[in-house]
Structures are given as C-alpha cells and as structure tokens.
Amino acid sequence: MEPAIALIGVTVVVFLVNKVWSRRPRGIEIALRAGVAVMFTLTGFAHFTMMRADLVAMVPDWLPAPDAMVTITGLLELAAAAAMIHRRLATPAAVGLTVLLLAMFPANITLALSGRPLPWWDELVPRTLMQALFLAATITLAVLAHRSARHSTEDAIPTRTRA
C-alpha cells in the first residue's frame, strides 16, 4: 500500500507545486517522474531491508535462485528510479519498469494465493489493481517522456531555410 501512496502523493504534490510556483510549468511528466522515482526507490530499498525475507518468499517455486532474483529486481528498481532524474533516461527507464512490473506479477499472484494471512491490500484483487496503477504510471511516463525527449531533440536540430 505504501508504494501506491508514495506514487500518488508525490505526483500530486509535485504537480501542484510546479503549477503554482514554476514560471514554466512542465505539466504531469515531471510530477509523474518524481512519483515513480520515489515509489521505486521505496520498493527498491525494501529488497535489501526489513522486507527482504517476505519478498524472497514471494518468488514462485518454478523460478531459480529466489534470493538472487530479489537482489536483481531491487537493483533494477533503484537504477530506474535514479534514471527518472534525467529526461533522456526517463523513457528507457519507464519502459524497463513496465517490463519489470509484468515480469514480477507472478510473485504477486504467488503471495495472494499463498494461503498466508494477509492484509486486505495484499489479496489478489487489490494487489492486481495496484499493479495496474503502477503499470498505468510507467506506461504513461514512457509515452510522455518519449514525446518530451523527441520534442527537445527536434528543437535542437537547426532547420535550413532558403534565402
């Protein structure tokens, strides 16, 4: 639940601050980049701290080396979160996070169907809806960042005019 709160809260706050105080508001892209960065920083660190054992337990039995999987996905999340700072890296990072979310979804199903007592937000339907929210954020960000990077590249290319 905390990652969803971080994503939504940071995105809304940065959007409003940017809209009110910036001379050149950049719209939703910068806010969404901040929200995604904070969310994946939070989840990335969880791979190496108090939640590590729970995350290792979520890895489906058919995957090898659960401990290594958690380490690799944590490093990927932290790297992509850091990449959100730079506009040109935001597109590949958002695409990578989208793929990562899809690849990690079986772990969410494994947890939800484990039979362990879970808080309501870790049950299958709420967890799936949260994953859909995260995917919507990363896909939207990939599209917005791609458009933004393309426009800045087009602006930088000098055009030749006839005399």
VEXMAR-349470 format. One record per residue: residue in one letter; x, y, z of N, C-alpha, C, CB in turn. Coordinates in steps of 0.02 Angstrom, whole numbers, always signed. Glycine has a CB too. Layout:
N
> milo, n.X, n.Y, n.Z, ca.X, ca.Y, ca.Z, c.X, c.Y, c.Z, cb.X, cb.Y, cb.Z
> A, X, Y, Z, X, Y, Z, X, Y, Z, X, Y, Z
...
! end
This chain:
163
> milo, n.X, n.Y, n.Z, ca.X, ca.Y, ca.Z, c.X, c.Y, c.Z, cb.X, cb.Y, cb.Z
> M, +41, -60, +0, +0, +0, +0, +43, +63, +0, -47, +0, +60
> E, +100, +60, +36, +144, +119, +40, +169, +142, -29, +203, +103, +84
> P, +187, +95, -74, +209, +118, -140, +155, +157, -178, +231, +58, -182
> A, +92, +135, -172, +37, +171, -206, +28, +240, -176, -28, +130, -201
> I, +33, +244, -110, +27, +309, -76, +84, +355, -98, +26, +300, +1
> A, +144, +327, -101, +203, +367, -122, +194, +392, -194, +268, +326, -116
> L, +174, +348, -238, +164, +366, -308, +113, +422, -316, +142, +305, -349
> I, +55, +412, -287, +1, +461, -294, +19, +526, -257, -65, +432, -267
> G, +41, +520, -195, +56, +579, -154, +110, +623, -184, +76, +559, -85
> V, +166, +594, -202, +221, +633, -231, +201, +663, -298, +284, +590, -239
> T, +167, +625, -340, +146, +650, -405, +100, +711, -397, +110, +595, -445
> V, +51, +706, -353, +4, +762, -342, +40, +823, -313, -53, +740, -295
> V, +82, +812, -263, +117, +869, -231, +163, +904, -282, +158, +846, -170
> V, +203, +866, -318, +249, +897, -367, +210, +931, -422, +296, +843, -397
> F, +156, +902, -444, +115, +934, -496, +88, +1001, -472, +56, +888, -516
> L, +61, +1002, -411, +32, +1064, -385, +86, +1117, -372, -6, +1050, -321
> V, +142, +1097, -343, +197, +1144, -330, +222, +1172, -396, +254, +1109, -291
> N, +231, +1129, -445, +256, +1151, -510, +206, +1199, -543, +268, +1091, -556
> K, +143, +1184, -537, +91, +1226, -568, +88, +1295, -535, +23, +1192, -564
> V, +95, +1297, -469, +88, +1360, -433, +151, +1403, -436, +70, +1345, -360
> W, +209, +1372, -426, +270, +1412, -417, +317, +1414, -477, +306, +1387, -360
> S, +308, +1373, -526, +355, +1372, -582, +336, +1423, -634, +357, +1302, -613
> R, +386, +1456, -660, +373, +1504, -714, +356, +1468, -779, +433, +1550, -724
> R, +383, +1407, -786, +370, +1367, -846, +346, +1298, -823, +434, +1361, -891
> P, +282, +1292, -804, +258, +1228, -781, +268, +1174, -834, +184, +1233, -761
> R, +290, +1115, -812, +303, +1061, -859, +249, +1008, -859, +369, +1028, -842
> G, +193, +1022, -826, +137, +976, -829, +149, +912, -789, +122, +959, -899
> I, +115, +861, -811, +113, +799, -774, +178, +758, -780, +55, +757, -797
> E, +216, +767, -833, +276, +724, -842, +325, +729, -784, +312, +742, -907
> I, +344, +789, -765, +392, +797, -711, +364, +771, -645, +413, +871, -704
> A, +300, +782, -634, +268, +757, -572, +267, +681, -571, +197, +785, -565
> L, +250, +651, -627, +247, +578, -632, +316, +548, -627, +213, +557, -697
> R, +366, +580, -656, +435, +556, -648, +455, +556, -575, +484, +599, -690
> A, +437, +609, -539, +453, +613, -467, +416, +558, -428, +435, +682, -439
> G, +352, +549, -443, +313, +498, -408, +340, +428, -420, +241, +502, -429
> V, +355, +413, -482, +382, +347, -499, +451, +338, -467, +387, +339, -577
> A, +492, +390, -468, +559, +385, -438, +554, +371, -363, +598, +450, -450
> V, +512, +406, -328, +505, +395, -256, +476, +326, -242, +460, +450, -224
> M, +425, +307, -280, +395, +241, -270, +445, +185, -279, +336, +232, -317
> F, +483, +187, -334, +530, +132, -347, +593, +137, -303, +550, +132, -419
> T, +609, +195, -277, +662, +200, -227, +640, +164, -164, +680, +274, -212
> L, +578, +176, -144, +549, +144, -85, +547, +68, -94, +478, +170, -72
> T, +521, +45, -150, +516, -28, -161, +584, -59, -174, +469, -43, -220
> G, +628, -23, -206, +695, -49, -218, +733, -61, -153, +735, -2, -262
> F, +730, -12, -107, +764, -20, -42, +733, -77, -2, +760, +44, -3
> A, +668, -89, -11, +635, -144, +25, +666, -211, +8, +560, -144, +9
> H, +696, -216, -52, +728, -279, -72, +790, -295, -31, +746, -276, -146
> F, +816, -245, +4, +878, -254, +41, +871, -242, +116, +931, -208, +14
> T, +810, -228, +139, +799, -211, +209, +749, -259, +241, +775, -138, +216
> M, +708, -233, +285, +664, -274, +327, +615, -318, +288, +626, -230, +372
> M, +599, -302, +226, +551, -342, +188, +584, -396, +145, +509, -297, +144
> R, +649, -400, +146, +685, -446, +101, +659, -518, +107, +759, -444, +116
> A, +652, -543, +168, +630, -612, +177, +561, -623, +147, +630, -631, +252
> D, +516, -575, +156, +449, -580, +128, +451, -580, +51, +405, -523, +153
> L, +494, -539, +23, +500, -536, -50, +530, -600, -78, +543, -476, -71
> V, +579, -628, -44, +608, -692, -66, +554, -746, -64, +669, -713, -21
> A, +512, -746, -12, +459, -796, -6, +406, -789, -61, +425, -790, +62
> M, +400, -729, -90, +351, -718, -144, +372, -747, -211, +339, -643, -152
> V, +436, -760, -220, +460, -784, -284, +431, -853, -297, +539, -786, -286
> P, +399, -862, -356, +368, -927, -371, +420, -984, -369, +334, -925, -440
> D, +397, -1043, -350, +441, -1101, -344, +475, -1120, -409, +402, -1160, -319
> W, +444, -1105, -465, +471, -1126, -529, +529, -1081, -553, +417, -1126, -581
> L, +543, -1027, -517, +600, -984, -534, +661, -1003, -492, +582, -909, -522
> P, +720, -1003, -523, +780, -1021, -486, +805, -962, -443, +835, -1043, -534
> A, +843, -977, -393, +879, -928, -352, +837, -868, -330, +938, -903, -390
> P, +787, -880, -287, +744, -826, -265, +782, -767, -233, +694, -852, -215
> D, +834, -782, -195, +872, -729, -163, +906, -684, -216, +925, -758, -116
> A, +934, -715, -266, +965, -677, -321, +913, -637, -360, +1004, -724, -368
> M, +855, -666, -370, +801, -631, -406, +782, -567, -370, +739, -676, -414
> V, +776, -571, -304, +757, -513, -264, +813, -460, -267, +743, -533, -191
> T, +874, -482, -264, +930, -435, -270, +930, -400, -338, +997, -471, -258
> I, +923, -439, -391, +924, -410, -459, +866, -362, -470, +922, -467, -511
> T, +807, -382, -450, +749, -337, -460, +755, -274, -418, +683, -373, -444
> G, +782, -281, -358, +793, -222, -316, +842, -173, -348, +818, -242, -247
> L, +897, -200, -374, +946, -157, -408, +917, -124, -470, +1009, -198, -427
> L, +877, -161, -508, +845, -132, -567, +796, -77, -548, +808, -187, -606
> E, +758, -87, -495, +711, -35, -473, +748, +28, -451, +668, -61, -415
> L, +803, +20, -414, +841, +78, -391, +874, +114, -450, +894, +57, -340
> A, +901, +77, -497, +932, +108, -556, +881, +146, -597, +966, +54, -599
> A, +822, +117, -608, +770, +151, -647, +744, +213, -609, +712, +103, -661
> A, +739, +208, -544, +717, +266, -504, +767, +323, -513, +710, +247, -429
> A, +831, +308, -510, +883, +359, -519, +881, +388, -590, +952, +330, -505
> A, +865, +347, -639, +863, +369, -708, +806, +419, -721, +854, +309, -755
> M, +756, +419, -677, +700, +466, -685, +722, +539, -679, +646, +451, -633
> I, +779, +550, -649, +804, +619, -641, +821, +651, -708, +866, +619, -595
> H, +846, +611, -753, +868, +637, -818, +815, +623, -871, +935, +605, -838
> R, +794, +675, -906, +740, +670, -954, +754, +618, -1009, +727, +737, -986
> R, +816, +615, -1033, +832, +568, -1087, +833, +495, -1063, +899, +585, -1118
> L, +844, +485, -999, +844, +417, -973, +775, +395, -949, +894, +412, -915
> A, +730, +442, -942, +663, +426, -916, +625, +377, -960, +623, +490, -907
> T, +630, +385, -1026, +593, +340, -1071, +617, +268, -1064, +601, +363, -1144
> P, +683, +254, -1072, +703, +184, -1065, +691, +157, -994, +776, +176, -1082
> A, +698, +200, -944, +685, +178, -875, +611, +160, -866, +705, +233, -825
> A, +567, +200, -893, +495, +186, -887, +476, +122, -925, +453, +245, -914
> V, +505, +112, -983, +492, +51, -1021, +519, -9, -982, +525, +54, -1092
> G, +580, -3, -954, +609, -56, -915, +567, -73, -853, +679, -38, -894
> L, +542, -21, -820, +499, -33, -762, +434, -67, -781, +484, +33, -726
> T, +407, -49, -839, +346, -82, -863, +358, -157, -872, +322, -50, -929
> V, +413, -173, -905, +431, -244, -915, +442, -278, -848, +494, -249, -960
> L, +477, -244, -803, +491, -272, -737, +427, -286, -698, +537, -225, -698
> L, +380, -239, -700, +316, -249, -666, +279, -310, -694, +272, -186, -673
> L, +280, -317, -760, +247, -375, -790, +283, -440, -771, +246, -368, -867
> A, +350, -438, -770, +388, -498, -752, +378, -517, -679, +462, -487, -766
> M, +368, -468, -635, +361, -482, -564, +289, -499, -544, +385, -423, -523
> F, +242, -492, -590, +172, -503, -571, +160, -574, -546, +128, -490, -631
> P, +192, -626, -573, +182, -693, -544, +198, -697, -469, +224, -744, -581
> A, +246, -657, -447, +262, -656, -375, +203, -628, -335, +325, -615, -361
> N, +168, -579, -363, +109, -552, -329, +54, -603, -325, +84, -489, -366
> I, +45, -642, -378, -5, -695, -378, +14, -748, -327, -13, -726, -449
> T, +78, -767, -326, +102, -817, -278, +86, -795, -206, +177, -828, -286
> L, +100, -732, -190, +85, -707, -123, +11, -709, -109, +111, -636, -115
> A, -29, -683, -155, -102, -679, -144, -133, -748, -136, -135, -642, -201
> L, -106, -799, -169, -135, -865, -166, -98, -912, -117, -135, -896, -234
> S, -53, -884, -77, -11, -924, -32, -50, -955, +26, +44, -882, -4
> G, -107, -928, +42, -145, -954, +100, -123, -923, +165, -138, -1028, +104
> R, -71, -882, +163, -49, -847, +224, -99, -791, +240, +23, -818, +216
> P, -107, -775, +304, -149, -717, +321, -117, -653, +295, -161, -713, +398
> L, -155, -615, +257, -129, -555, +226, -172, -495, +242, -124, -564, +150
> P, -143, -435, +242, -186, -375, +247, -228, -371, +183, -142, -310, +256
> W, -283, -336, +186, -330, -334, +129, -297, -311, +65, -388, -288, +145
> W, -247, -266, +69, -217, -238, +9, -170, -287, -26, -180, -175, +25
> D, -152, -343, +8, -110, -394, -23, -150, -451, -51, -61, -420, +28
> E, -216, -449, -45, -258, -500, -76, -258, -489, -151, -330, -499, -47
> L, -279, -539, -190, -269, -540, -262, -299, -479, -298, -299, -602, -291
> V, -362, -462, -285, -393, -407, -322, -362, -340, -306, -468, -405, -308
> P, -355, -321, -242, -323, -256, -228, -251, -253, -254, -325, -242, -153
> R, -215, -307, -246, -145, -308, -269, -141, -302, -345, -109, -373, -246
> T, -187, -334, -380, -189, -329, -453, -207, -258, -474, -240, -379, -482
> L, -253, -226, -439, -271, -157, -455, -213, -110, -442, -332, -135, -413
> M, -174, -123, -389, -115, -81, -377, -64, -91, -433, -83, -98, -309
> Q, -55, -153, -454, -8, -166, -510, -32, -129, -573, -3, -242, -524
> A, -97, -128, -584, -124, -92, -642, -110, -17, -636, -201, -104, -648
> L, -115, +11, -576, -98, +81, -564, -25, +93, -580, -114, +101, -492
> F, +19, +50, -556, +91, +58, -568, +106, +52, -643, +131, +5, -529
> L, +74, +5, -676, +84, -2, -749, +58, +59, -786, +48, -65, -774
> A, +1, +85, -765, -26, +145, -797, +23, +203, -790, -94, +165, -767
> A, +54, +209, -731, +103, +262, -720, +165, +253, -763, +124, +264, -646
> T, +192, +193, -766, +253, +183, -805, +240, +188, -880, +284, +115, -789
> I, +184, +163, -903, +168, +168, -975, +155, +241, -994, +105, +124, -992
> T, +116, +276, -953, +103, +347, -966, +169, +386, -967, +55, +377, -914
> L, +211, +372, -919, +275, +406, -915, +319, +390, -975, +312, +387, -851
> A, +319, +329, -998, +358, +311, -1057, +335, +351, -1118, +353, +235, -1071
> V, +270, +357, -1126, +243, +395, -1183, +259, +470, -1176, +167, +385, -1188
> L, +247, +498, -1117, +260, +569, -1106, +334, +586, -1112, +234, +591, -1038
> A, +376, +545, -1082, +448, +558, -1084, +475, +550, -1155, +486, +510, -1036
> H, +448, +502, -1192, +469, +493, -1262, +450, +555, -1303, +437, +429, -1292
> R, +389, +578, -1294, +367, +638, -1331, +410, +698, -1312, +292, +653, -1316
> S, +422, +706, -1248, +461, +763, -1223, +532, +761, -1250, +462, +764, -1147
> A, +563, +703, -1248, +632, +696, -1274, +633, +708, -1349, +661, +626, -1257
> R, +583, +683, -1384, +580, +693, -1457, +573, +767, -1474, +522, +652, -1487
> H, +530, +802, -1436, +521, +874, -1449, +583, +913, -1434, +463, +901, -1409
> S, +619, +896, -1380, +679, +933, -1364, +734, +920, -1415, +704, +914, -1293
> T, +735, +860, -1444, +783, +844, -1497, +765, +882, -1561, +784, +768, -1512
> E, +701, +885, -1576, +679, +922, -1636, +695, +997, -1628, +604, +912, -1648
> D, +687, +1023, -1567, +702, +1094, -1556, +777, +1108, -1564, +678, +1114, -1485
> A, +818, +1058, -1549, +890, +1068, -1552, +918, +1061, -1622, +925, +1018, -1506
> I, +880, +1031, -1668, +903, +1021, -1737, +891, +1085, -1776, +868, +961, -1770
> P, +944, +1116, -1800, +934, +1178, -1839, +901, +1161, -1905, +1001, +1216, -1850
> T, +856, +1205, -1925, +823, +1196, -1989, +854, +1242, -2040, +747, +1208, -1984
> R, +859, +1218, -2100, +889, +1257, -2152, +835, +1295, -2190, +930, +1212, -2201
> T, +844, +1358, -2197, +796, +1398, -2233, +826, +1421, -2299, +773, +1459, -2191
> R, +784, +1431, -2348, +808, +1455, -2413, +813, +1531, -2412, +761, +1432, -2471
> A, +863, +1555, -2445, +873, +1627, -2447, +840, +1656, -2508, +946, +1644, -2447
! end
